[in-house]
Amino acid sequence: RVALAENTFDVGEYLLRLHNAGELKIEFGSVQAKAVYYPPCHQREQEFGQPYLDILALIPGMTLESIRGNLYCCGLAGVMGFKKDFHEDSIKLGSRLIDKIKKLNPGLLLTDCLSCRLQFNQLLTNKVLHPVEVLWEAYGKGVQGARHKAHE
């Protein structure tokens, strides 16, 4: 069990390990976006850093900012936001973060927590994606660019 745990990684953590070892293909195409990355509370508690910041910074055209600090929570708090009795409290708990995101006014909001994504979709008008979705787009544009150059 210990061996399994020691070889289990978050996707972003794994991609960053590949990149640091020179084994990650980084032929990204441009993604023109002002993006804000929100590291979810559980990720901050696991203390493996914010690997997506390093990986997403490799994408041409993307302006990336991260929300920092332990006082920012989306408020969903596991199942709390799904329960009718706690819904309003969930929104209040997330209000500091929601206000911060509104002030930053990103074209794209990124988080690797699907629960946070649900809360953001409920409370904001910003497009919300998982960082891997942006990597997928950048890889696709990189491949298209390479194909285009090969036909020239």
C-alpha positions as CSV (number, residue, x, y, z in Angstrom):
1,R,0.0,0.0,0.0
2,V,2.8,2.4,0.8
3,A,4.4,1.7,-2.6
4,L,1.1,2.5,-4.3
5,A,0.6,5.7,-2.4
6,E,4.2,6.8,-3.1
7,N,3.5,6.3,-6.8
8,T,0.1,8.0,-7.0
9,F,0.0,11.6,-8.2
10,D,-2.4,14.3,-9.0
11,V,-2.5,14.8,-12.8
12,G,-0.9,18.2,-12.6
13,E,1.8,16.9,-10.3
14,Y,2.5,14.1,-12.7
15,L,2.7,16.4,-15.8
16,L,5.1,18.7,-14.0
17,R,7.3,15.7,-13.1
18,L,7.3,14.7,-16.7
19,H,8.2,18.3,-17.8
20,N,11.0,18.5,-15.2
21,A,12.4,15.3,-16.5
22,G,12.3,16.6,-20.1
23,E,9.6,14.0,-21.0
24,L,6.6,16.2,-21.6
25,K,5.9,17.4,-25.1
26,I,5.4,21.1,-24.9
27,E,4.6,22.0,-28.6
28,F,1.7,24.1,-27.5
29,G,-0.3,26.4,-29.8
30,S,-1.3,29.8,-28.6
31,V,-4.4,30.2,-26.4
32,Q,-5.2,33.8,-26.1
33,A,-6.8,34.2,-22.7
34,K,-6.7,36.1,-19.5
35,A,-7.0,33.3,-17.0
36,V,-7.2,33.0,-13.3
37,Y,-6.4,29.7,-11.6
38,Y,-8.1,28.7,-8.4
39,P,-6.3,26.0,-6.4
40,P,-8.9,24.2,-4.4
41,C,-8.8,24.0,-0.6
42,H,-8.1,20.3,-0.5
43,Q,-5.1,20.7,-2.9
44,R,-3.6,23.4,-0.7
45,E,-3.9,21.1,2.3
46,Q,-2.2,18.3,0.5
47,E,0.8,20.6,0.0
48,F,2.1,19.4,-3.3
49,G,2.2,22.9,-4.7
50,Q,0.4,24.3,-7.7
51,P,1.8,22.3,-10.6
52,Y,-0.7,23.6,-13.1
53,L,0.8,27.1,-12.8
54,D,4.1,25.9,-14.2
55,I,2.6,23.8,-16.9
56,L,0.0,26.4,-18.1
57,A,2.8,29.1,-18.1
58,L,4.3,27.2,-21.1
59,I,1.3,28.0,-23.3
60,P,1.9,31.0,-25.6
61,G,-0.7,33.8,-25.4
62,M,-2.0,33.0,-22.0
63,T,-1.9,35.5,-19.2
64,L,-2.2,33.5,-15.9
65,E,-2.8,34.6,-12.4
66,S,-3.4,32.5,-9.3
67,I,-5.6,33.1,-6.3
68,R,-3.4,32.8,-3.3
69,G,-4.2,32.6,0.4
70,N,-6.1,30.2,2.7
71,L,-9.0,32.5,3.2
72,Y,-10.5,31.8,-0.2
73,C,-12.9,28.9,-0.4
74,C,-15.7,28.4,-3.0
75,G,-18.0,27.6,-0.2
76,L,-19.4,24.3,-1.6
77,A,-17.5,22.5,1.3
78,G,-18.1,19.0,0.1
79,V,-21.8,18.3,0.2
80,M,-22.7,21.4,2.1
81,G,-23.6,23.4,-1.0
82,F,-25.8,20.6,-2.3
83,K,-28.0,20.5,0.8
84,K,-31.0,22.8,0.8
85,D,-30.5,23.7,4.5
86,F,-26.9,24.9,3.9
87,H,-27.2,26.4,0.4
88,E,-27.3,30.1,1.5
89,D,-24.5,29.5,4.0
90,S,-22.5,28.0,1.2
91,I,-22.9,31.1,-0.9
92,K,-21.9,33.3,2.0
93,L,-18.8,31.2,2.7
94,G,-17.7,31.5,-0.9
95,S,-18.5,35.2,-1.2
96,R,-15.0,36.5,-0.5
97,L,-13.6,34.3,-3.3
98,I,-16.4,35.2,-5.7
99,D,-15.8,38.9,-5.1
100,K,-12.1,38.4,-5.7
101,I,-12.7,36.6,-9.0
102,K,-15.2,39.3,-10.1
103,K,-12.5,42.0,-9.4
104,L,-9.9,40.1,-11.4
105,N,-12.4,39.7,-14.3
106,P,-10.8,36.8,-16.1
107,G,-12.0,35.6,-19.5
108,L,-11.3,32.1,-18.2
109,L,-11.4,30.6,-14.7
110,L,-9.5,27.4,-14.1
111,T,-9.8,24.9,-11.3
112,D,-9.1,21.3,-11.0
113,C,-11.9,20.7,-8.5
114,L,-15.2,19.8,-10.1
115,S,-17.1,20.8,-7.0
116,C,-15.6,24.3,-7.1
117,R,-16.5,24.3,-10.8
118,L,-20.1,23.6,-10.0
119,Q,-20.2,26.5,-7.5
120,F,-18.5,28.9,-9.9
121,N,-20.9,28.0,-12.7
122,Q,-23.7,28.8,-10.3
123,L,-22.4,32.1,-9.0
124,L,-20.3,33.5,-11.9
125,T,-20.7,34.2,-15.6
126,N,-17.0,33.4,-16.4
127,K,-16.2,30.4,-18.5
128,V,-14.8,27.7,-16.1
129,L,-12.5,24.9,-17.2
130,H,-10.2,22.3,-15.8
131,P,-6.6,23.1,-16.6
132,V,-6.3,19.8,-18.6
133,E,-9.0,21.2,-20.9
134,V,-6.8,24.2,-21.7
135,L,-3.8,21.9,-22.2
136,W,-5.8,19.8,-24.6
137,E,-6.7,23.0,-26.6
138,A,-3.1,24.2,-26.6
139,Y,-1.9,20.7,-27.8
140,G,-4.5,20.7,-30.5
141,K,-3.4,24.1,-31.8
142,G,0.2,23.0,-31.6
143,V,-0.5,20.0,-33.8
144,Q,-2.5,22.1,-36.3
145,G,0.3,24.6,-36.5
146,A,2.9,21.8,-37.1
147,R,0.7,20.3,-39.8
148,H,0.3,23.7,-41.4
149,K,4.1,24.2,-41.5
150,A,4.6,20.7,-42.9
151,H,2.3,21.6,-45.9
152,E,4.1,24.9,-46.7
